[in-house]
Amino acid sequence: MHSKIRRSFLMKISSILETLRETFSTSELAEYLIEISKFHRIQGSSELEKASEHIYASLKRNSTFDVHMYEFDYSKVYGLHLPVIGWDLEMCQIEMVKPFHMRLASSIESRLCAVAHSPPGLVEGEVIYIGKGIDLEPSTLDKLKNKIVLSYGAPYIVYTNTANAGASGFLFYRMNVPENAIPYLSLFLTPEDIAKYTAPAAAISRNAANRILSLLERGERVVIRIDIKSRYRNTAKIRVIEAVLHQGESCDKGELHIYAHYCHPKGEINDNISGVAVVLEMASAIDRGISRNALKLSSKKCIAFVLFPEYYGSLPYLIKKSEEKAEIEFGVNLDMIGEKQEITKSTLNLILPPRFLTNELYESLLLKMLLNTISYNNKSFNDVTRINRYKFDVLPYEGGSDHDIYMQFSIPSVMINQWPDVFYHSSEDDITKFDIEIARDIGIAVGAFSIAASNPEALELDINTLMKSYREFKSSYLAIKQCFEKHGITFTTSINNIHAEDKRYRYVGPRGILSLRYLAKNLTKNDFKEFIRLIDDDFTNFIVMRYIPLILLHNTLTVTEIIDYISLEYCRIVEKDIILKALEYLTKLGLVSEAVS
């Protein structure tokens, strides 16, 4: 069968890449970027729905794709995701009134000045600073009545805890953004919440917050006026746009998904208009290539380009696809992919799935396409090889975007992402930081991957050798990079061994992303405080909130086996007490239980 395929139809990777270099339009990519960034695409907003209509119309222009729009409801519960109230912003303005007048933020400059989902209101009051605001003494809470709270803590937690103490308004800022940038912050209030909470919540720059703090430290009385005009919507739609490229009537040989989330504020470019615009232009480039007979499909495997609101769209969409018995074989998540690396301080990363969900065929093919594209026409000194034109790395599984949801449905998925980004979730994530060449190269590489992966047997390529080389590369590169440091690569046992421990654990809860909001609503106050202390550092937060639920969704494990999986994946030893405490809280939440022998 394989020889028949090779005799009748052959695809050259070089030809696929060359065709897409000719058909991928950077001017059209820039147009998509500018057009969609005009919408203030907050989850639950009417402008998010308008953006979905624009995306749908853009994809419909491609004659070779079948375009569908799935519609879900923000007022409903999907898995762990609580409902979100529909919300639109008209304007916001924050001013210091005393000891002197100064405008701190305004929607004229940035619509981020209103924390997303903030109630409307005009309030004026004296400022009280509460720092992180997580564990406040009763004596502090007693002082908040009719005051405006200044905090750098998690907005939803600070807001719901201190609004009950009678605070009249909120000012939030972030410590880890440029000093003059206004942070993108959200409350994600439920329809139930808005009946209880009415205080407006605003966001200001770190520089503005430091001005207030300096005055407070000098003993000055600081009075702030917050004016937010927003409105709630009872009916808010979650729209998922799917553009499917296939030969036959159905996708009977499986589906490959290329996807990106299209939510986030007006003007915010890298996160994630960059991913959306590349998906749209990728579809157009492939459509042009097929129309010119330069690209040919040779399989009934479908290629689906999917765009959705982050998490709140991908989860109900995949629930629906699961009900339809769709066989999704692999996914590529494009999230923050067009950055000027020298300005944002970022690196282009290929983030792999965890080892227990790996797909060496698709991962190796995608890596080959990326390396080919980012080193194109960039010869080494003696022309013995080609050199990457951008900073590039390959990382083990990390969470933080919609690939998390795909893997909860046992779909191996990678993320292409640029990180770190000093302008992340701030008003300074603007078009001046966008690198159209990196975005183009990623679009060409992923587009070529999708065509090649639809029928790898027809490639003029030794797939088995490619997979073997990739397996050796991944094993050696990640080990050399991560391991052999102070503690080395030390395992408490072998994963394949049978352990003496009696207790085995499995994930029994619904799918979805475990959030602070969910924890606050489902744990006692004391348990919540203890849980927050447990996950205080980034790595423990990721292991407890993402990795352990994911691994127990796919495996029934003892504590020691969980530790071993983490060690194998990340070359880091997590203390047994931390795992036991995490399992205790996940059990209280009803998400994890002991497995019955």
Number of C-alpha atoms within 10 A of each C-alpha: 6 8 10 9 14 14 9 8 15 17 21 13 19 12 13 22 22 14 21 25 18 12 20 24 15 15 11 15 23 17 13 22 24 16 14 24 25 14 21 23 25 24 30 30 26 21 21 27 20 15 21 24 14 15 21 21 12 15 23 16 13 19 14 20 21 14 20 15 16 15 14 17 19 25 19 13 13 19 16 16 21 21 19 24 25 25 24 23 25 12 17 26 23 25 18 22 16 15 12 9 11 13 13 21 24 21 16 10 11 22 24 29 30 36 26 27 28 27 23 22 18 16 19 20 21 19 25 23 18 19 14 16 20 17 12 14 9 9 8 12 17 12 13 23 17 18 22 28 26 25 23 20 18 19 25 16 18 24 25 17 19 23 22 13 18 18 25 24 32 27 27 29 27 23 13 13 20 18 17 14 22 31 30 24 24 20 20 23 22 17 18 11 13 15 8 11 16 16 24 27 29 29 33 26 25 22 17 21 22 13 12 21 18 12 13 15 9 8 9 13 14 19 20 26 21 29 22 27 18 19 15 19 13 13 14 21 20 23 25 24 24 23 24 21 25 21 15 11 7 11 20 13 15 17 22 26 23 25 25 30 27 29 31 23 28 21 25 27 31 29 28 24 31 30 28 30 29 31 26 24 27 27 26 26 23 28 20 21 19 16 14 12 9 15 19 17 17 19 20 19 25 25 23 24 25 24 27 25 24 19 20 30 28 27 26 24 22 17 15 13 13 13 9 9 9 15 17 24 17 22 25 28 24 31 25 26 32 30 30 21 20 11 13 18 15 19 20 22 18 24 21 23 23 22 13 13 15 16 19 18 17 25 23 20 21 23 17 16 22 24 16 19 23 23 17 14 12 13 14 12 9 7 9 8 10 17 17 17 15 15 14 16 11 15 18 16 19 19 17 14 19 28 28 27 25 23 21 20 17 16 22 26 29 30 29 21 23 26 17 14 19 16 23 21 22 25 25 21 23 16 20 11 18 23 16 20 14 20 22 25 24 25 29 30 25 26 27 28 24 25 25 24 21 22 18 21 21 22 17 14 14 10 15 11 10 15 18 13 14 19 15 10 13 17 11 11 13 16 17 11 11 16 18 12 11 6 10 14 16 14 18 11 13 13 16 7 8 10 16 8 11 10 15 20 20 24 24 16 17 14 21 21 23 16 13 16 18 14 19 19 11 14 15 12 14 10 15 18 14 14 21 16 11 15 17 11 10 8 13 17 16 15 20 22 19 19 21 22 25 22 22 20 22 16 15 17 22 21 18 21 22 23 23 22 23 20 19 19 17 18 22 21 18 16 10 13 10 14 18 12 15 21 22 14 19 21 18 15 15 14 20 22 21 17 15 8 6
